[in-house]
Amino acid sequence: MKIHIKGGRLIDPKNGVDAKKDVYIAAGKIVAIGEPPGGYTANRVIDAAGLVVCPGLVDLSARLREPGFEYMATLESEMEAAIAGGVTSLACPPDTDPPLDEPGLVEMLKFRAKNLNQARVYPVGALTEGLKGAHLTEMAELADAGCVAFSQADAPFADHQVLYRALQYAATFGFPVWLRAQDSALARHGVAHDGQVATRLGLQGIPACAEAVALSAILILARETGARVHVARLSTAEGADMVRQAKRQGLAVTCDIAVHHAHLTEMDIGFFEPNSHLVPPLRSLRDRDALRAALADGTVDAICSDHAPVDEDAKQLPFAEAEPGATGLELLLPLTLKWAEESKTRPLPALAKITSDAARVLGIDAGHLTAGHSADVCIYEPDRYWKVEPASLKSQGRNTPYLNLELKGRVRYTLVEGQVAYSAE
C-alpha cells in the first residue's frame, strides 16, 4: 500500500521539523518527505490540509488489563483506544493477574497484541516474583521473551536490600529498571494527598514526603549500582527537584509524569469524586506547577497516559473504597496539547514528550518520521473541540476526571506500519 499524506503541517520533534511537508509511504515505511521519489504513484491520498502530521505517540504506562482483569477491559478494547488516541507504541506495566513474571505470559501477551495488528505493545516485566518484593525474577529470560524493562508497578519492596540486589543484577545486564517512588509505610492506607482537602473530607492522606523518602533511596542505590533507573509518575515538587539535582550531578536517571498531574490538583477531588482517585494521588497546586516547570526545563523526560481502565461498579463506591485509576489513552494527546497551550510551550517540544523523548526512555526506534523507517503516524485536528463522553471513548473503562468536559485536539487518522489502523471518518 502506497499512501501520500498531502498538505499537512509536519511536526517531527526528533528531526526538528515543523513545516508544511508531504509524507510518502510504501511497504510500511516512509520513503520520502517533501518530494515524492521517482516513479511514485499512491494507492491512497490522505488530505491533511489544516491537520497536523506527527509521529505515532509513545505511551510509557498503559494497563491493558490482560491477563486476569478482563472484567475491567480487554486487550481488544484497549488497543482500539490506543489507535483512536494516536498511540502506536505503548509500555504495559507488569501488574496483571498473574503478574508478568514468567516468559510464557510475556510471549502470550505479545502474540495476542501482534495478531490485532494495531499498536505495538512493549511489556515491562516484573522485578520480583509475583510482585511480592522478596525474590528476583529471571530477568534475562524475561528480556529474551520481549520485556523492555523491569518494574514493581505500584507494589512495594520488602526491604531496600532486595532493591539493591535487583539494581545490581539489572546493571550487570544493562536492563532498565522503572520504579515508582513511594514509601509504603508513610503511604499506608492513604487514598489522597495529605493536605487541606483530605483533612476536610476525612480521607487518609499520603504525604509528599512519602515520595521524597523513597526517591532518595532509589537515587542513592542507582548511583551505587550504576543501574539505568527510570522514575515513573513523579507527583511532587520535592520529587522533581531531587531528580533535577541528580541529573545535574551526572546521574543517568530519567522520569515521567502522568498527564493528569500536569492539570489536576487535590481540589479536583471535589466532594468525593471517585474518578479523581488516582495513584499517585492528585497533589497540591504547588506540586502541579512544579511538575509543569520540570516539563518545561527538561527535568521530566516524558508524559504518559497512566491508562488504567476500571469497571463501573468499582468506581461507584465511596472515594476511599473506589478502585483507583483513570482511562487516558485517548486523552494523552489533547491533554498534552492543553498543557502546551497553557504553559506557552511550542508544539515541537511539547509533542516530543509523547513521541521521541518517550521512545528514548523506552529504548525503541519510534517516535519520529524519518525516510527508511517504519511509518507510524498520527494525524490530528489541532483546533477541533470534542466532548469527553462515555460514547466518545473506545476504551472499556469510562472512568476519567474529564467526563463531560471539552478538550481540543482530535485524532483523525492513525497509521501503523504504513496501514491506516484508525480513521475518524
N, C-alpha and C positions, 0 to 999 in steps of 0.2 A: 504493500500500500504506500503510495506516494501522496503526501499531504503538503499543501502550500498554505501556510498561515500568513495571511496577507493584511498589510496596513495597520498592524498593531504597534503599540508602544512597548518595545522590548526592554525589560529591566532584568539584568543578569548581574547580581552583586559580585560574584566571583571574578567575572571578566570586566567589571567596571563599566558595563554598558547600560545606558539609559537614553534610548533614541528610537525613532520610528524605523524599524527594520523588519523585513520579511524573514520568515524561517521556512526552510525547505527540508522535508523529511522523506526518507526512503529506507525500506528494510529495517525499520525500527530505530534508525539512527538519524541524527541531524547531519545532513550532507552539506548544507551551506546556510549562511546567514547574510542577508543583504541582497546578494545577487545569486540567481539560480546557476547551478552547474550546467555545463554544456549538455544539450540534448534532454534536459529535464522536462518531463510532462507530468503534471499532477493528476492523480485519480480523483482527488477531492481538494477543493479550495475552501478554507475557513476564513470568512470575512471578519477580521479582528479590528476593524475601524472603530475607534473610540474605546477599545479594550486594552488591557494590559496583558502582555505575554511574559510570563516569568517561569523560572524552573519549578518543577513539581515540588510541593512543600515536603519538608522532612520533619517528622514529629518524634520527639525523644521519649514520649511516655503516652502510650495508648493501650489501655486494657481492653482486650478483645473478648474477655470472659470465657474463653475456651482454652483448655478443658475445665469442666467442673461447675461453671456458673451459667450454663445455658439459659436458665430461667431469667437471668438479667439481660443477656444479649447473646447473639450467635455470631460466629465468625462471618457468616454471610451478611448479616445486617450491618456489622461494624465496618466491614470492608467497603460496603456501599456508602456508608457515611464518610469514610476516608476519601474516596474519589470524588464524592459530592462536595467535599471541603477542599479539593485541590491537593490533597495529601497523597503522594506517590510512594513514599518510603516512611516506615514507622517502626519504632522500637517497642516491643511488647514486654512489660515487666514480668518477673517470674512468679508472682503471687496468684497462680492459678490453683486448681484443685484436681489432682495433686500439683505441687509446685514444679517448676521446670528444673528438676534436679537429676533427671535421667535422660541420657541421649535419645532414647526411643520417643519420649514425649516431645522433645525438641524437633526431631525429624518428622513426627506426625504433624505438628503444627505447621512446619514449613511446607510439607507436602500438601496439606489442606489449603493453605493460603495460596500456594503456587497454582493449584488447579482452578482457583477462582479467576485467575488472570486479571487481577486488579492491582491494588497497591502491593509493594514489596514489604514483607514482614521480616524484621530482624529481631530474633528472640534474645532477651537478656537472661542469662542463666542464673540459677540460684547459687549464692555464695556458700551457703551451708545446707546440709541435708534437711529437707523439709522446712527450710527457712527457720529452723529452731535455734540457730545461733550457737550450736555446740560443736558439730563435726563438719569439716570442709567437704565440699563435693569434689568429684573428679573433674576439675575444671578443664583439663586437657581433652578429655573425652567429650565434654560438652561443647568445647570450642570446635572440635572436629565435626560435631553434629550440626554446627551452624550458629552457636552463640557468639555474639559480637562483644559482649561484656558480661560482668557478673555483679549481682546486687542482692541485697536483703529486702528490696522493696521497702515496705513500712515496718517490717519485723525487726525487733531489737536483737542485739548480740547478747550472749550470755555474760561475756566479760571482754575486757579490752585485749586480753591475751589471744582470744580467738580471732579478733580483728587484726591483731598484729601478725599472727601466723598466716591469715588469709592474704594480707597485703604482701608479705614476704613471698608466698607461693605465687601470687599473681605477678609480682615484679620479676620473678625468675623467668617466666614465660612471656612477659610483655603483655599480659592480659589487662585490659582496663577494668577498674572497679568503680561502680556507681553507688554512692552512699547518700542516704538522706540523713541530715544532721538533726537528731532529736534524742535527748537523754530520756530514756524510758522511765526512770524514777521520777524525774521532775515533771514529766508529762502524764504520769499515771492518772487514769480516769478523766483526763481533761478532754473537753469537746469544743472549746472556743478559746480565743486569745484571752490571756489573763489581763483584763483591763476593766474599764468602767462599764462597758456593755455587759460583759459576763457577770460582773458583780450585781448590776441592776436586775439582770434576768435570773440570777441564782444559778448560773451554769458553772461547772467545774472548769477552771482555767488552765491553759498551757502557757507558762511564762516564756517570754522571748529568750530568757537565759537558757532554756532547755535546748534551744538550737545552738547558742553560743558555746555552751559547755561541751556538747557532742562534737561540734565543728572544731573546737580547739584540739580535742583528742585525734580527730581524723587528720588534721593538718600536721600535727606532730608526728604521727605514725607514718604519714605519707612521706614526710621529709626523711624519717629514719630508714624507711624501706626502699625509697625510690620508686614506689608504685605509681602508676598512672591513675589518678583519682579524679572522678567527676562528682561534684556535689549536686545532687538532684533537688530541685524545687526549694531553693532558698526562700525564706519568707520574712526575714527581719533586717533592719538597718544594721544591727551589730554583725550579723552573718555576712552581709555584703561587704562591710568594711574589713572584716577578717580575711575574706577571700582577696579583696583588693590589696591588702598588705602582703599576703602570701605571694601573690603574683609579682609584686614589686621586688620581693626578695628572691625571685627566680624559681619559685616552686612551680612545677608543671601540673597545675590544677586547673580544672575548668568547672563551670557551674551553669545551671539554668534556673529559670523560674517558671511557674505555671502562669499561663496567660491571665487567669482570674486575678492573680495577685498584682498584676500591673494596673488593675482598675478598682477592685472592690476592697472594702475595709470591714472591720468589725461592725461598723454601723449598718452594714447590709444584712446583718442577721435580723434586723428589724424586730418584729415580735415573733421570735422563734421560727424563722423561715428555714425549713429543713433543706431546701435546695442550696442554702448557703453554708451547710455543714460540710466542710471540706477538710482534707488532710494534705498539707499542714493547714491550720486554721487561718481564716482571714485576720490579718493583723491591723495595727493602728494606721492612721493616716500618715504618721511619720514614717512608718515602715514602708508603706506603699510608695511614698515619694522617694525614699532612699533606693528602693528597687528600680524605680524609673530612672533615677540618676545613674545607677550602676549599669543599666542597659545602655544608656547614652555614652558612658565613658569606656565601655568595653569590658568592665568587670564581669558582667553577666554575659556569657557567650551565646546563649540561645534561649528561645521561648518555646515551651512545649504546651500542648493542649491539656495535659494531665487528664486525658479522657477516661472517665470511669462511669459507664452506664449502670444505673441501679433500677431495679424493678419498682413499679409504682407503690406497691404495698410497703416496701422497706422505707420509702420516703414519707409515707403518710402516718408516721409515728411522731411522738414528741421529739423535739430537737435532739436531746441527748441520746435518745434511743434510735434515731433515724440512721440508716446506712450512710456514711459519708461518701462524697464523690459527686462529680458533675460531668455531664456529657460535654465534649469540647472539640471533637474532630472537625465539625462543620462550622465552628466558631473561631477556630485558630486564625484564619486569615482576616476576617472583619475586625476581630478584637486587636490583632496586631496593627492593622491599619488605623484603628481608633487611637491606640497608644501613640502611633507615629504622628497623627494629626494633632493630638492634644499636647504632645511634647515638642512639636515643631521639628520632628526628625524627618529627613528626606526619605523617599521610598526606597532608595538603593540600600542604605544601611539598615533600614527597618526590615526589609524583606530578607536581608542576609541572616537575621536572627532565626528565621524559619526555613532557610534554604541552605546556603553554602556553609554558614557557621555551624548550623546543626549537623550537617553532613560531616564536617570536620570532627566534631565531637564523637559522632557515631563511628567514624573511621571508614566511611564508604565513599565511593566515587559517584556522587549525586549532588543535587542542588545547584547545578549550573547548566547552561546551554552552550555547548561547545561542539563545533563540527567534528564528526567522527565518534561522538559519544551518544549514549542512549537518549532517545527523545522522550524524556519525562517532562511534561509541560503542563502548566496551569494557566488558563486564560480566564480573566475575570473582568467584571464590570466595576470599575473603581467608584463610580458615583451612584450605583444602584442601591437604594434602600430596600430592606426586606424585614418583615416582622418575624421574630423568633416564636414560632408556634409549634405545638406537637406535630401538626400535619406537615409542617415545612421541614422536619428533620427526618433523615433516613435512619439514624441510629434507633435501636430498640429502646434505649434509655432516653426518656424525655426530661430528665432531671437537669435543670440548669437555672442559675440565678437570673438569667437574661430572658426568661419566658415573658412574652408579650411586649418586649422592647424592640425598637427598630435599630438595626445595625446597617452600616454602609459597606458595600463590597460584597459582590455575589459571584460565585464561580459559574462561568458559562460552559467551559469545556475542561476536561482533564484527559491528558494523553499519557499512556503508559507504554513504553517501548514502541512509540510511534502509532499506537492504536487508540482510537477515541474510546476511552473507558467510561466516560460520563459526558452527557450533553444535557443542558437545561432546556433545550428546545424540543 
